[in-house]
Amino acid sequence: MNEPTIDRATFDALAATAGADFARELIDTFLDEAPGMLAELRDALADDDATRFRRAAHSLKSNGNTFGALTLGALAKDLELRGIPFARDAGGAAMTRLADEYARVASALRELRHA
């Protein structure tokens, strides 16, 4: 994967617009809430609930893009638009990629938070 985990121009624009302190608060909120979003996505998949699935994927996409986590946003967008059948294809590879990318994003955001 050649793209950076966090697009610094997007993140820097957020910090400039919202202020560094508020950007750190947003990071904290995202790091607290994103695991629940991922769990909701998995639960909706298990329950075959397309509406909940799309909603959780949309939230992850929007939050990821806000921070410049563009790969995370793109993976979540694929799940949002392509739905449960796509998530089940290839043994759930799309869900695994999303979870792996979230782990990378969380690590990068923790570093940015303390920078």
Buried (B, 14 or more C-beta within 10 A) or exposed (E): EEEBBBBEEBBBEBBEEBEEEEBBEBBEEBBEEBEEBBEBBBEBBEEEBEEBBBBBBBBBBEBBBBBBBBBBBBBBBBBBEBBBEBBBEEEBEBBEBBBEBBEBBBEBBEEBBEE
